[in-house]
């Protein structure tokens, strides 16, 4: 038997109360979203509470790859990265 556990991360976009987006990554999307809601998830979401998870992707592999995906999304213009337009 092969007990190799595959790593996976969630890259997500939150729609916040100021109608802007917050992008992040985590291993536990539910736990991380709850942290954003209660003000312990990040400085930005303490000021602008998330309204919903606008989009999320399950990313297999190492943490560095999830960070690369997050960085790619953050570099996109709002028009390019707007998950609500699709």
Secondary structure, DSSP 8 states (H G I E B T S, - for coil): -------EEEEEEEEETTS-EEEEEES-HHHHHHHHHTT-S-HHHHHS-EEEEEEEEEEES-HHHHHHHHHHHHHS-HHHH-GGG-
